[in-house]
Amino acid sequence: MTMPKSADRLSGRTEGDLALMDIFDAGTTTAATPLLLTVEEAAQRLGIGRTTVFGLIKSGELESVPLGRLRRIPTECINEYIDRLRIKARADRHAA
């Protein structure tokens, strides 16, 4: 049995079917956000250096969790840290 030239050989769907699938899937194909970030990933998201992230962890400003010998930062803690920075900036603006 030969497949038409326009068919996708892996799934048996035509190019037209695949194009429609792409249209419907365009907004729904997102990479899963990890729940725990490495120090390097957290630094990249915050736009700061990894040494600064270790300093924030040591001072207690940024929460982290041990994972065996590793140290990970929950993604929600990044957002909480940013929220605290924003609240502090607003308070400083109003105090001036």
Distance bins in CASP14 RR format, pairs under 12 A and 6 or more apart:
PFRMAT RR
TARGET T0000
AUTHOR 0000-0000-0000
RMODE 2
METHOD distances of the structure
MODEL  1
1 7 0 0 0 0 0 1 0 0 0 0 0
1 9 0 0 0 0 0 1 0 0 0 0 0
1 12 0 0 0 0 0 1 0 0 0 0 0
2 9 0 0 0 0 0 1 0 0 0 0 0
3 9 1 0 1 0 0 0 0 0 0 0 0
3 10 0 0 0 0 0 1 0 0 0 0 0
3 11 0 0 0 0 0 1 0 0 0 0 0
3 12 1 0 0 1 0 0 0 0 0 0 0
3 13 0 0 0 0 0 1 0 0 0 0 0
3 14 0 0 0 0 1 0 0 0 0 0 0
3 15 0 0 0 0 0 1 0 0 0 0 0
4 12 0 0 0 0 1 0 0 0 0 0 0
4 13 0 0 0 0 0 1 0 0 0 0 0
4 14 1 0 0 1 0 0 0 0 0 0 0
4 15 0 0 0 0 1 0 0 0 0 0 0
4 16 0 0 0 0 0 1 0 0 0 0 0
4 17 0 0 0 0 0 1 0 0 0 0 0
5 14 0 0 0 0 0 1 0 0 0 0 0
5 15 0 0 0 0 1 0 0 0 0 0 0
6 12 0 0 0 0 0 1 0 0 0 0 0
6 13 0 0 0 0 1 0 0 0 0 0 0
6 14 1 0 1 0 0 0 0 0 0 0 0
6 15 1 0 1 0 0 0 0 0 0 0 0
6 16 1 0 0 1 0 0 0 0 0 0 0
6 17 0 0 0 0 1 0 0 0 0 0 0
6 18 0 0 0 0 1 0 0 0 0 0 0
6 19 0 0 0 0 0 1 0 0 0 0 0
7 13 1 0 0 1 0 0 0 0 0 0 0
7 14 1 0 1 0 0 0 0 0 0 0 0
7 15 1 0 0 1 0 0 0 0 0 0 0
7 16 0 0 0 0 1 0 0 0 0 0 0
7 17 0 0 0 0 1 0 0 0 0 0 0
7 18 0 0 0 0 1 0 0 0 0 0 0
8 14 1 0 0 1 0 0 0 0 0 0 0
8 15 1 0 0 1 0 0 0 0 0 0 0
8 16 0 0 0 0 1 0 0 0 0 0 0
8 17 1 0 0 1 0 0 0 0 0 0 0
8 18 1 0 1 0 0 0 0 0 0 0 0
8 19 0 0 0 0 0 1 0 0 0 0 0
8 21 0 0 0 0 0 1 0 0 0 0 0
8 22 0 0 0 0 0 1 0 0 0 0 0
9 15 0 0 0 0 0 1 0 0 0 0 0
9 18 0 0 0 0 0 1 0 0 0 0 0
10 18 0 0 0 0 0 1 0 0 0 0 0
11 17 0 0 0 0 1 0 0 0 0 0 0
11 18 0 0 0 0 1 0 0 0 0 0 0
11 21 0 0 0 0 1 0 0 0 0 0 0
12 18 0 0 0 0 1 0 0 0 0 0 0
13 19 0 0 0 0 1 0 0 0 0 0 0
13 20 0 0 0 0 1 0 0 0 0 0 0
13 21 1 0 0 1 0 0 0 0 0 0 0
13 22 0 0 0 0 0 1 0 0 0 0 0
14 20 0 0 0 0 1 0 0 0 0 0 0
14 21 0 0 0 0 0 1 0 0 0 0 0
15 21 0 0 0 0 0 1 0 0 0 0 0
15 22 0 0 0 0 0 1 0 0 0 0 0
16 22 0 0 0 0 1 0 0 0 0 0 0
16 23 0 0 0 0 0 1 0 0 0 0 0
17 23 0 0 0 0 0 1 0 0 0 0 0
17 24 0 0 0 0 0 1 0 0 0 0 0
18 24 0 0 0 0 0 1 0 0 0 0 0
18 25 0 0 0 0 0 1 0 0 0 0 0
19 25 0 0 0 0 0 1 0 0 0 0 0
19 26 0 0 0 0 0 1 0 0 0 0 0
20 26 0 0 0 0 0 1 0 0 0 0 0
21 28 0 0 0 0 0 1 0 0 0 0 0
21 29 0 0 0 0 0 1 0 0 0 0 0
22 28 0 0 0 0 0 1 0 0 0 0 0
22 29 0 0 0 0 1 0 0 0 0 0 0
23 29 0 0 0 0 0 1 0 0 0 0 0
32 75 0 0 0 0 0 1 0 0 0 0 0
33 41 0 0 0 0 0 1 0 0 0 0 0
33 45 0 0 0 0 0 1 0 0 0 0 0
33 74 0 0 0 0 0 1 0 0 0 0 0
33 75 1 0 0 1 0 0 0 0 0 0 0
33 76 0 0 0 0 0 1 0 0 0 0 0
33 78 0 0 0 0 0 1 0 0 0 0 0
33 79 0 0 0 0 0 1 0 0 0 0 0
34 41 1 0 0 1 0 0 0 0 0 0 0
34 42 0 0 0 0 0 1 0 0 0 0 0
34 45 0 0 0 0 0 1 0 0 0 0 0
34 72 0 0 0 0 1 0 0 0 0 0 0
34 73 0 0 0 0 0 1 0 0 0 0 0
34 74 0 0 0 0 1 0 0 0 0 0 0
34 75 1 0 0 1 0 0 0 0 0 0 0
34 76 0 0 0 0 0 1 0 0 0 0 0
34 78 0 0 0 0 0 1 0 0 0 0 0
35 41 0 0 0 0 0 1 0 0 0 0 0
35 65 0 0 0 0 0 1 0 0 0 0 0
35 67 0 0 0 0 0 1 0 0 0 0 0
35 72 0 0 0 0 1 0 0 0 0 0 0
35 73 0 0 0 0 0 1 0 0 0 0 0
35 74 1 0 0 1 0 0 0 0 0 0 0
35 75 1 0 0 1 0 0 0 0 0 0 0
35 76 0 0 0 0 1 0 0 0 0 0 0
35 77 0 0 0 0 0 1 0 0 0 0 0
35 78 0 0 0 0 0 1 0 0 0 0 0
36 42 0 0 0 0 1 0 0 0 0 0 0
36 63 0 0 0 0 0 1 0 0 0 0 0
36 64 0 0 0 0 1 0 0 0 0 0 0
36 65 1 0 0 1 0 0 0 0 0 0 0
36 66 0 0 0 0 0 1 0 0 0 0 0
36 67 1 0 0 1 0 0 0 0 0 0 0
36 68 0 0 0 0 0 1 0 0 0 0 0
36 70 0 0 0 0 1 0 0 0 0 0 0
36 71 0 0 0 0 1 0 0 0 0 0 0
36 72 1 1 0 0 0 0 0 0 0 0 0
36 73 1 0 0 1 0 0 0 0 0 0 0
36 74 1 0 1 0 0 0 0 0 0 0 0
36 75 1 0 0 1 0 0 0 0 0 0 0
36 76 0 0 0 0 0 1 0 0 0 0 0
36 77 0 0 0 0 1 0 0 0 0 0 0
36 78 0 0 0 0 0 1 0 0 0 0 0
37 43 0 0 0 0 1 0 0 0 0 0 0
37 44 0 0 0 0 1 0 0 0 0 0 0
37 45 1 0 0 1 0 0 0 0 0 0 0
37 46 0 0 0 0 1 0 0 0 0 0 0
37 50 0 0 0 0 0 1 0 0 0 0 0
37 53 0 0 0 0 1 0 0 0 0 0 0
37 57 0 0 0 0 0 1 0 0 0 0 0
37 62 0 0 0 0 0 1 0 0 0 0 0
37 63 0 0 0 0 0 1 0 0 0 0 0
37 64 0 0 0 0 1 0 0 0 0 0 0
37 65 0 0 0 0 0 1 0 0 0 0 0
37 67 0 0 0 0 0 1 0 0 0 0 0
37 70 0 0 0 0 0 1 0 0 0 0 0
37 71 0 0 0 0 0 1 0 0 0 0 0
37 72 1 0 0 1 0 0 0 0 0 0 0
37 73 1 0 1 0 0 0 0 0 0 0 0
37 74 1 0 0 1 0 0 0 0 0 0 0
37 75 1 0 0 1 0 0 0 0 0 0 0
37 76 0 0 0 0 0 1 0 0 0 0 0
37 77 0 0 0 0 1 0 0 0 0 0 0
37 78 1 0 0 1 0 0 0 0 0 0 0
37 79 0 0 0 0 0 1 0 0 0 0 0
37 81 0 0 0 0 0 1 0 0 0 0 0
38 44 0 0 0 0 1 0 0 0 0 0 0
38 45 0 0 0 0 0 1 0 0 0 0 0
38 50 0 0 0 0 1 0 0 0 0 0 0
38 53 0 0 0 0 1 0 0 0 0 0 0
38 54 0 0 0 0 0 1 0 0 0 0 0
38 64 0 0 0 0 0 1 0 0 0 0 0
38 67 0 0 0 0 1 0 0 0 0 0 0
38 70 1 0 0 1 0 0 0 0 0 0 0
38 71 0 0 0 0 1 0 0 0 0 0 0
38 72 1 0 0 1 0 0 0 0 0 0 0
38 73 1 0 0 1 0 0 0 0 0 0 0
38 74 0 0 0 0 0 1 0 0 0 0 0
38 75 0 0 0 0 0 1 0 0 0 0 0
38 78 0 0 0 0 0 1 0 0 0 0 0
39 45 0 0 0 0 0 1 0 0 0 0 0
39 46 0 0 0 0 0 1 0 0 0 0 0
39 48 0 0 0 0 0 1 0 0 0 0 0
39 49 0 0 0 0 1 0 0 0 0 0 0
39 50 1 0 1 0 0 0 0 0 0 0 0
39 51 0 0 0 0 1 0 0 0 0 0 0
39 52 0 0 0 0 1 0 0 0 0 0 0
39 53 1 0 1 0 0 0 0 0 0 0 0
39 54 1 0 0 1 0 0 0 0 0 0 0
39 55 0 0 0 0 0 1 0 0 0 0 0
39 56 0 0 0 0 1 0 0 0 0 0 0
39 57 1 0 0 1 0 0 0 0 0 0 0
39 58 0 0 0 0 0 1 0 0 0 0 0
39 62 0 0 0 0 1 0 0 0 0 0 0
39 64 1 0 0 1 0 0 0 0 0 0 0
39 65 0 0 0 0 0 1 0 0 0 0 0
39 67 0 0 0 0 0 1 0 0 0 0 0
39 70 0 0 0 0 1 0 0 0 0 0 0
39 71 1 0 0 1 0 0 0 0 0 0 0
39 72 0 0 0 0 1 0 0 0 0 0 0
39 73 1 0 0 1 0 0 0 0 0 0 0
39 78 0 0 0 0 0 1 0 0 0 0 0
40 46 0 0 0 0 0 1 0 0 0 0 0
40 47 0 0 0 0 0 1 0 0 0 0 0
40 48 0 0 0 0 0 1 0 0 0 0 0
40 49 0 0 0 0 1 0 0 0 0 0 0
40 50 1 0 1 0 0 0 0 0 0 0 0
40 51 0 0 0 0 0 1 0 0 0 0 0
40 52 0 0 0 0 0 1 0 0 0 0 0
40 53 0 0 0 0 1 0 0 0 0 0 0
40 54 0 0 0 0 0 1 0 0 0 0 0
40 70 0 0 0 0 0 1 0 0 0 0 0
40 71 0 0 0 0 0 1 0 0 0 0 0
40 72 0 0 0 0 0 1 0 0 0 0 0
40 73 0 0 0 0 0 1 0 0 0 0 0
41 47 0 0 0 0 0 1 0 0 0 0 0
41 49 0 0 0 0 0 1 0 0 0 0 0
41 50 0 0 0 0 1 0 0 0 0 0 0
41 53 0 0 0 0 1 0 0 0 0 0 0
41 64 0 0 0 0 0 1 0 0 0 0 0
41 71 0 0 0 0 0 1 0 0 0 0 0
41 72 0 0 0 0 1 0 0 0 0 0 0
41 73 1 0 0 1 0 0 0 0 0 0 0
41 74 0 0 0 0 0 1 0 0 0 0 0
41 75 0 0 0 0 1 0 0 0 0 0 0
41 78 0 0 0 0 1 0 0 0 0 0 0
42 48 0 0 0 0 1 0 0 0 0 0 0
42 49 0 0 0 0 1 0 0 0 0 0 0
42 50 0 0 0 0 1 0 0 0 0 0 0
42 52 0 0 0 0 0 1 0 0 0 0 0
42 53 1 0 1 0 0 0 0 0 0 0 0
42 54 0 0 0 0 0 1 0 0 0 0 0
42 55 0 0 0 0 0 1 0 0 0 0 0
42 56 0 0 0 0 1 0 0 0 0 0 0
42 57 0 0 0 0 1 0 0 0 0 0 0
42 62 1 0 0 1 0 0 0 0 0 0 0
42 63 0 0 0 0 0 1 0 0 0 0 0
42 64 0 0 0 0 1 0 0 0 0 0 0
42 65 0 0 0 0 0 1 0 0 0 0 0
42 71 0 0 0 0 1 0 0 0 0 0 0
42 72 0 0 0 0 1 0 0 0 0 0 0
42 73 1 0 1 0 0 0 0 0 0 0 0
42 74 0 0 0 0 1 0 0 0 0 0 0
42 75 0 0 0 0 1 0 0 0 0 0 0
42 76 0 0 0 0 0 1 0 0 0 0 0
42 77 0 0 0 0 1 0 0 0 0 0 0
42 78 1 0 1 0 0 0 0 0 0 0 0
42 79 0 0 0 0 0 1 0 0 0 0 0
42 81 0 0 0 0 1 0 0 0 0 0 0
42 82 0 0 0 0 0 1 0 0 0 0 0
43 49 1 0 1 0 0 0 0 0 0 0 0
43 50 1 0 1 0 0 0 0 0 0 0 0
43 51 0 0 0 0 1 0 0 0 0 0 0
43 52 1 0 0 1 0 0 0 0 0 0 0
43 53 1 0 1 0 0 0 0 0 0 0 0
43 54 0 0 0 0 1 0 0 0 0 0 0
43 55 0 0 0 0 0 1 0 0 0 0 0
43 56 0 0 0 0 1 0 0 0 0 0 0
43 57 0 0 0 0 0 1 0 0 0 0 0
43 62 0 0 0 0 0 1 0 0 0 0 0
43 73 0 0 0 0 1 0 0 0 0 0 0
43 78 0 0 0 0 0 1 0 0 0 0 0
44 50 0 0 0 0 1 0 0 0 0 0 0
44 52 0 0 0 0 0 1 0 0 0 0 0
44 53 0 0 0 0 1 0 0 0 0 0 0
44 73 0 0 0 0 0 1 0 0 0 0 0
44 78 0 0 0 0 0 1 0 0 0 0 0
45 53 0 0 0 0 1 0 0 0 0 0 0
45 62 0 0 0 0 0 1 0 0 0 0 0
45 73 0 0 0 0 1 0 0 0 0 0 0
45 75 0 0 0 0 1 0 0 0 0 0 0
45 77 0 0 0 0 0 1 0 0 0 0 0
45 78 1 0 1 0 0 0 0 0 0 0 0
45 79 0 0 0 0 1 0 0 0 0 0 0
45 81 0 0 0 0 0 1 0 0 0 0 0
45 82 0 0 0 0 1 0 0 0 0 0 0
46 52 0 0 0 0 1 0 0 0 0 0 0
46 53 1 0 0 1 0 0 0 0 0 0 0
46 56 0 0 0 0 1 0 0 0 0 0 0
46 57 0 0 0 0 0 1 0 0 0 0 0
46 61 0 0 0 0 0 1 0 0 0 0 0
46 62 0 0 0 0 1 0 0 0 0 0 0
46 73 0 0 0 0 1 0 0 0 0 0 0
46 75 0 0 0 0 0 1 0 0 0 0 0
46 77 0 0 0 0 0 1 0 0 0 0 0
46 78 1 0 0 1 0 0 0 0 0 0 0
46 79 0 0 0 0 0 1 0 0 0 0 0
46 81 1 0 0 1 0 0 0 0 0 0 0
46 82 1 0 0 1 0 0 0 0 0 0 0
46 85 0 0 0 0 1 0 0 0 0 0 0
47 53 0 0 0 0 1 0 0 0 0 0 0
47 78 0 0 0 0 0 1 0 0 0 0 0
47 82 0 0 0 0 0 1 0 0 0 0 0
48 54 0 0 0 0 0 1 0 0 0 0 0
48 55 0 0 0 0 1 0 0 0 0 0 0
48 56 0 0 0 0 1 0 0 0 0 0 0
48 61 0 0 0 0 0 1 0 0 0 0 0
48 62 0 0 0 0 0 1 0 0 0 0 0
48 78 0 0 0 0 0 1 0 0 0 0 0
48 81 0 0 0 0 0 1 0 0 0 0 0
48 82 0 0 0 0 0 1 0 0 0 0 0
48 85 0 0 0 0 0 1 0 0 0 0 0
49 55 0 0 0 0 1 0 0 0 0 0 0
49 56 0 0 0 0 0 1 0 0 0 0 0
50 56 0 0 0 0 0 1 0 0 0 0 0
50 57 0 0 0 0 0 1 0 0 0 0 0
50 62 0 0 0 0 0 1 0 0 0 0 0
50 71 0 0 0 0 0 1 0 0 0 0 0
50 73 0 0 0 0 0 1 0 0 0 0 0
51 57 0 0 0 0 0 1 0 0 0 0 0
51 58 0 0 0 0 0 1 0 0 0 0 0
52 58 0 0 0 0 0 1 0 0 0 0 0
52 59 0 0 0 0 0 1 0 0 0 0 0
52 61 0 0 0 0 0 1 0 0 0 0 0
52 62 0 0 0 0 1 0 0 0 0 0 0
52 81 0 0 0 0 0 1 0 0 0 0 0
53 59 0 0 0 0 0 1 0 0 0 0 0
53 60 0 0 0 0 0 1 0 0 0 0 0
53 61 0 0 0 0 1 0 0 0 0 0 0
53 62 1 0 0 1 0 0 0 0 0 0 0
53 63 0 0 0 0 0 1 0 0 0 0 0
53 64 0 0 0 0 1 0 0 0 0 0 0
53 71 0 0 0 0 1 0 0 0 0 0 0
53 72 0 0 0 0 0 1 0 0 0 0 0
53 73 1 0 0 1 0 0 0 0 0 0 0
53 77 0 0 0 0 0 1 0 0 0 0 0
53 78 0 0 0 0 1 0 0 0 0 0 0
53 81 0 0 0 0 0 1 0 0 0 0 0
54 60 0 0 0 0 0 1 0 0 0 0 0
54 61 0 0 0 0 0 1 0 0 0 0 0
54 62 0 0 0 0 1 0 0 0 0 0 0
54 64 0 0 0 0 1 0 0 0 0 0 0
54 71 0 0 0 0 1 0 0 0 0 0 0
54 73 0 0 0 0 0 1 0 0 0 0 0
55 61 1 0 0 1 0 0 0 0 0 0 0
55 62 0 0 0 0 1 0 0 0 0 0 0
55 64 0 0 0 0 0 1 0 0 0 0 0
55 71 0 0 0 0 0 1 0 0 0 0 0
56 62 1 1 0 0 0 0 0 0 0 0 0
56 63 0 0 0 0 1 0 0 0 0 0 0
56 64 0 0 0 0 1 0 0 0 0 0 0
56 71 0 0 0 0 0 1 0 0 0 0 0
56 73 0 0 0 0 1 0 0 0 0 0 0
56 77 0 0 0 0 0 1 0 0 0 0 0
56 78 0 0 0 0 0 1 0 0 0 0 0
56 80 0 0 0 0 0 1 0 0 0 0 0
56 81 1 0 0 1 0 0 0 0 0 0 0
56 82 0 0 0 0 0 1 0 0 0 0 0
56 84 0 0 0 0 0 1 0 0 0 0 0
56 85 0 0 0 0 0 1 0 0 0 0 0
57 63 1 0 0 1 0 0 0 0 0 0 0
57 64 1 0 1 0 0 0 0 0 0 0 0
57 65 0 0 0 0 0 1 0 0 0 0 0
57 66 0 0 0 0 0 1 0 0 0 0 0
57 71 1 0 0 1 0 0 0 0 0 0 0
57 72 0 0 0 0 0 1 0 0 0 0 0
57 73 1 0 0 1 0 0 0 0 0 0 0
57 74 0 0 0 0 0 1 0 0 0 0 0
57 77 0 0 0 0 1 0 0 0 0 0 0
57 78 0 0 0 0 0 1 0 0 0 0 0
57 81 0 0 0 0 0 1 0 0 0 0 0
58 64 0 0 0 0 1 0 0 0 0 0 0
58 71 0 0 0 0 0 1 0 0 0 0 0
59 81 0 0 0 0 0 1 0 0 0 0 0
60 73 0 0 0 0 0 1 0 0 0 0 0
60 77 0 0 0 0 0 1 0 0 0 0 0
60 80 0 0 0 0 0 1 0 0 0 0 0
60 81 0 0 0 0 1 0 0 0 0 0 0
60 84 0 0 0 0 0 1 0 0 0 0 0
61 73 0 0 0 0 0 1 0 0 0 0 0
61 77 0 0 0 0 1 0 0 0 0 0 0
61 78 0 0 0 0 0 1 0 0 0 0 0
61 80 0 0 0 0 0 1 0 0 0 0 0
61 81 1 0 0 1 0 0 0 0 0 0 0
61 82 0 0 0 0 0 1 0 0 0 0 0
61 84 1 0 0 1 0 0 0 0 0 0 0
61 85 0 0 0 0 1 0 0 0 0 0 0
61 88 0 0 0 0 0 1 0 0 0 0 0
62 71 0 0 0 0 0 1 0 0 0 0 0
62 72 0 0 0 0 0 1 0 0 0 0 0
62 73 1 0 0 1 0 0 0 0 0 0 0
62 74 0 0 0 0 1 0 0 0 0 0 0
62 75 0 0 0 0 0 1 0 0 0 0 0
62 76 0 0 0 0 0 1 0 0 0 0 0
62 77 1 0 0 1 0 0 0 0 0 0 0
62 78 1 0 0 1 0 0 0 0 0 0 0
62 79 0 0 0 0 0 1 0 0 0 0 0
62 80 0 0 0 0 1 0 0 0 0 0 0
62 81 1 0 1 0 0 0 0 0 0 0 0
62 82 0 0 0 0 0 1 0 0 0 0 0
62 84 0 0 0 0 1 0 0 0 0 0 0
62 85 0 0 0 0 0 1 0 0 0 0 0
63 71 0 0 0 0 0 1 0 0 0 0 0
63 72 0 0 0 0 0 1 0 0 0 0 0
63 73 1 0 0 1 0 0 0 0 0 0 0
63 74 1 0 0 1 0 0 0 0 0 0 0
63 75 0 0 0 0 0 1 0 0 0 0 0
63 76 0 0 0 0 1 0 0 0 0 0 0
63 77 1 0 1 0 0 0 0 0 0 0 0
63 78 0 0 0 0 1 0 0 0 0 0 0
63 79 0 0 0 0 0 1 0 0 0 0 0
63 80 1 0 0 1 0 0 0 0 0 0 0
63 81 1 0 0 1 0 0 0 0 0 0 0
63 84 0 0 0 0 0 1 0 0 0 0 0
64 70 0 0 0 0 1 0 0 0 0 0 0
64 71 1 0 1 0 0 0 0 0 0 0 0
64 72 1 0 0 1 0 0 0 0 0 0 0
64 73 1 0 1 0 0 0 0 0 0 0 0
64 74 1 0 0 1 0 0 0 0 0 0 0
64 75 0 0 0 0 0 1 0 0 0 0 0
64 77 1 0 0 1 0 0 0 0 0 0 0
64 78 0 0 0 0 0 1 0 0 0 0 0
64 81 0 0 0 0 0 1 0 0 0 0 0
65 71 1 0 0 1 0 0 0 0 0 0 0
65 72 1 0 1 0 0 0 0 0 0 0 0
65 73 1 0 0 1 0 0 0 0 0 0 0
65 74 1 0 0 1 0 0 0 0 0 0 0
65 75 0 0 0 0 0 1 0 0 0 0 0
65 76 0 0 0 0 0 1 0 0 0 0 0
65 77 0 0 0 0 1 0 0 0 0 0 0
66 72 1 0 0 1 0 0 0 0 0 0 0
66 73 0 0 0 0 0 1 0 0 0 0 0
67 73 0 0 0 0 0 1 0 0 0 0 0
67 74 0 0 0 0 0 1 0 0 0 0 0
71 77 0 0 0 0 0 1 0 0 0 0 0
72 78 0 0 0 0 0 1 0 0 0 0 0
73 79 0 0 0 0 0 1 0 0 0 0 0
73 80 0 0 0 0 0 1 0 0 0 0 0
73 81 0 0 0 0 1 0 0 0 0 0 0
74 80 0 0 0 0 1 0 0 0 0 0 0
74 81 0 0 0 0 0 1 0 0 0 0 0
75 81 0 0 0 0 0 1 0 0 0 0 0
75 82 0 0 0 0 0 1 0 0 0 0 0
76 82 0 0 0 0 0 1 0 0 0 0 0
76 83 0 0 0 0 0 1 0 0 0 0 0
77 83 0 0 0 0 0 1 0 0 0 0 0
77 84 0 0 0 0 0 1 0 0 0 0 0
78 84 0 0 0 0 0 1 0 0 0 0 0
78 85 0 0 0 0 0 1 0 0 0 0 0
79 85 0 0 0 0 0 1 0 0 0 0 0
79 86 0 0 0 0 0 1 0 0 0 0 0
80 86 0 0 0 0 0 1 0 0 0 0 0
80 87 0 0 0 0 0 1 0 0 0 0 0
81 87 0 0 0 0 0 1 0 0 0 0 0
81 88 0 0 0 0 0 1 0 0 0 0 0
82 88 0 0 0 0 0 1 0 0 0 0 0
82 89 0 0 0 0 0 1 0 0 0 0 0
83 89 0 0 0 0 0 1 0 0 0 0 0
83 90 0 0 0 0 0 1 0 0 0 0 0
84 90 0 0 0 0 0 1 0 0 0 0 0
84 91 0 0 0 0 0 1 0 0 0 0 0
85 91 0 0 0 0 0 1 0 0 0 0 0
85 92 0 0 0 0 0 1 0 0 0 0 0
86 92 0 0 0 0 0 1 0 0 0 0 0
86 93 0 0 0 0 0 1 0 0 0 0 0
87 93 0 0 0 0 0 1 0 0 0 0 0
87 94 0 0 0 0 0 1 0 0 0 0 0
88 94 0 0 0 0 0 1 0 0 0 0 0
88 95 0 0 0 0 0 1 0 0 0 0 0
89 95 0 0 0 0 0 1 0 0 0 0 0
89 96 0 0 0 0 0 1 0 0 0 0 0
90 96 0 0 0 0 0 1 0 0 0 0 0
END
